[in-house]
Amino acid sequence: MTAPKTVPNEENVESFIASVADERRRADAQELCELITAATGTEPVMWGPSIIGFGSTHYRHATGREGDIPAVGFSPRKAALTLYLAEGFAAHAALMAKLGPHTTGKGCVYLKRLSDVDKPTLRKIVQTEFKKNNGKTLSN
C-alpha cells in the first residue's frame, strides 16, 4: 500500500490562504478558517498541499487500509470552498437542510459563496462533527 499524501505538515496556513488567487475565495477561506477555529477551539494545520484541517480522526477500512484525516477540514478550491467532514454530511441531514445553497460529494460539502450560507448552521455542523469524531477511530 502507498502512504497517504494528505498528512499534517508544517506549512503555514496563513501563507496558504494568502496565496489563493481569487480575492473573494481568499476572503471566504479566511472567514471559514476563523469560523472553524472558533467552533472547534483548535488551531488549523495544513494537511497535504491544500487542505486546512482541524483535529484528526483515524479511519480503518475492512480492506486493512487505515490512516488519519482531519476531523473537520476545508480547501479553497477554484470552483468552491470544499468542506470535509470525517464522517460525511449524511449525519447532519436536518442541519444541511437549513445550511443554504450547497452541493455535496462523497464526504464533502461544496459552498460557492460563504455569504450565501447560514453561518450559525455551518458552525453547528462543524461543532457536532468535531465533537463526535476528533480523536476517534472510524471503521467500515
C-alpha positions in Angstrom: 0.0 0.0 0.0 1.1 3.5 -0.7 1.5 6.1 2.0 -1.3 8.7 2.1 -0.3 12.1 0.7 -2.7 14.1 2.8 -0.9 14.2 6.1 -0.4 17.1 8.6 2.7 19.2 7.8 4.5 22.3 8.9 3.3 24.6 6.1 1.9 27.9 7.2 -1.9 28.1 7.0 -1.9 32.0 6.7 0.6 31.9 3.8 -1.5 29.2 2.1 -4.7 31.3 2.4 -2.8 34.4 1.2 -1.7 32.5 -1.9 -5.3 31.9 -3.0 -5.6 33.8 -6.3 -9.2 34.7 -6.3 -9.9 37.6 -3.9 -13.4 36.5 -2.9 -12.3 32.9 -2.4 -9.4 34.1 -0.3 -11.6 36.2 1.9 -14.1 33.3 2.2 -11.2 31.0 3.2 -10.0 33.4 5.9 -13.5 33.8 7.3 -14.2 30.0 7.2 -10.9 29.3 8.9 -11.8 31.7 11.7 -15.3 30.2 12.0 -13.9 26.7 12.3 -11.2 27.7 14.7 -13.8 29.3 17.0 -16.2 26.4 16.6 -13.6 23.7 17.4 -11.3 25.6 19.7 -8.4 24.1 17.7 -5.8 25.8 15.6 -5.7 25.0 11.9 -3.0 22.8 10.4 -2.1 22.2 6.8 -2.8 18.6 5.6 -1.1 17.9 2.3 -0.6 20.9 0.0 -4.2 22.3 0.0 -6.4 21.2 2.9 -6.7 23.1 6.1 -7.5 20.7 8.9 -8.8 20.8 12.5 -8.2 17.9 14.8 -7.8 14.4 13.5 -9.8 11.2 13.1 -8.3 7.7 12.5 -10.0 5.5 9.9 -9.8 1.8 9.4 -11.4 0.1 6.4 -12.3 -3.6 6.2 -9.6 -3.9 3.5 -7.0 -3.2 6.0 -6.3 0.3 4.8 -6.1 2.9 7.6 -4.8 6.3 8.3 -5.6 9.7 9.6 -7.8 12.5 8.3 -8.8 15.9 9.7 -11.9 15.7 11.9 -13.0 18.8 10.0 -11.2 20.4 7.1 -11.6 22.6 4.1 -9.9 23.7 0.9 -10.5 26.9 -1.0 -10.7 25.2 -4.5 -11.3 27.2 -7.6 -14.9 26.2 -8.1 -16.0 26.2 -4.4 -15.0 26.1 -0.8 -14.8 22.4 -0.1 -15.7 21.4 3.5 -14.5 17.9 4.6 -16.3 16.1 7.4 -14.7 12.9 8.7 -18.0 11.1 8.9 -19.6 12.8 5.9 -22.7 15.0 5.7 -25.5 12.4 6.0 -25.3 12.5 9.8 -26.2 16.2 9.6 -29.2 16.0 7.3 -31.5 18.2 9.4 -28.9 20.9 9.6 -27.9 20.5 6.0 -31.5 21.4 5.0 -31.0 24.8 6.8 -27.5 25.5 5.5 -28.4 27.3 2.3 -27.1 26.8 -1.2 -24.6 23.9 -1.3 -23.9 20.7 -3.2 -22.4 17.5 -1.8 -19.9 14.9 -2.8 -18.7 11.8 -1.0 -17.9 13.1 2.4 -17.7 16.8 1.4 -19.9 19.8 1.1 -19.3 22.4 -1.7 -20.0 26.1 -0.9 -19.9 28.6 -3.7 -20.1 31.7 -1.5 -19.8 31.7 2.2 -22.1 34.8 2.3 -24.9 32.6 0.9 -25.0 30.1 3.7 -26.4 30.3 7.2 -23.2 30.7 9.4 -24.8 29.6 12.7 -25.9 26.4 11.0 -22.5 25.9 9.5 -20.9 26.4 12.9 -23.3 23.8 14.4 -22.4 21.2 11.7 -18.7 21.8 12.4 -19.1 21.7 16.2 -21.1 18.5 16.1 -18.8 16.7 13.6 -15.7 17.8 15.6 -17.0 16.7 19.0 -18.2 13.4 17.6 -15.1 12.4 15.7 -12.0 14.3 16.9 -9.6 11.7 18.3 -11.8 8.8 17.4 -11.4 5.8 15.1 -14.0 5.3 12.3 -14.3 1.8 11.0 -16.2 0.4 8.0 
